[in-house]
Amino acid sequence: MDQKVINLYDSYTHSHISRKEFMKKLAILTGSTALALAILPSLESNYAAAATVNDDEVFSEEITFPGADGDMGGLFAMPKGNKKKLGAVVVIHENRGLTPHIKDVTKRVAKAGFLALGVDALKAFGGTPEDENKGRELIGKLDPEKNLQNYLKALAFLRAHPLGNGKTGCVGFCWGGGMANKLAVNDPLLNAAVAYYGSQVKAEEVPSIKANLLLHYGGLDERINAGIPAYEQALKTNNINYQSYVYQGVNHAFNNDTSPTRYNEAAAKLAWQRTIDLFKKKLG
């Protein structure tokens, strides 16, 4: 697919332009409204293809835990039949909420040998809606400070979990990648933070980071990648333990296997292996 079309969709999903305006621009790029409508399904997520982990491999359940202002919710998962204390990981969704894809990612973390909690940041609005466009609208209405505190509460919940070993990590994607960076700044007890194509924190915040960082970027993701040089310079200046990888020729959201035009299998598998390797090293 034309990279200009993918870039337009990325811009739409990370801005406040209306769907009507997006479709108008897409029709211009493709040459007609009919063609725009024809390619739209390949741009949007196909959640029917979300599940890759079955119930024979992991135990999972919807739970609530104390948040900053009332109960928060999410999907808790762990290896089936586990009898030992495990490291725990908070999974942070994209800007659409706790979608079927992110629930499956939560189960993938559990399958790899960890307690996993996919937090639903939209719990305050009644939970993630089925319509991902509505989910994206609601994300923009979250109180940033309360949202940060809710994720810090999630980490605290996992540290105190009777099946946990007290060590915690986080992994976030897109909007969640930015949150993973923020958690690294704001939680001195965090052992490992993995950010997939996430916005970077300010240079003056970097000295507060104690966690090991793993940063994944798509080579074609100009919007997010613009912040890499300043972030890496600050990380180096402050002697933060980090690894950063730019996967050439792939787009923002390359890990999302329900988004066919942006998913890249080779990059996703390599990044995931590096992610799990870090968690095994720091949370075991």
Disulfide bonds with the S-S distance in Angstrom:
none
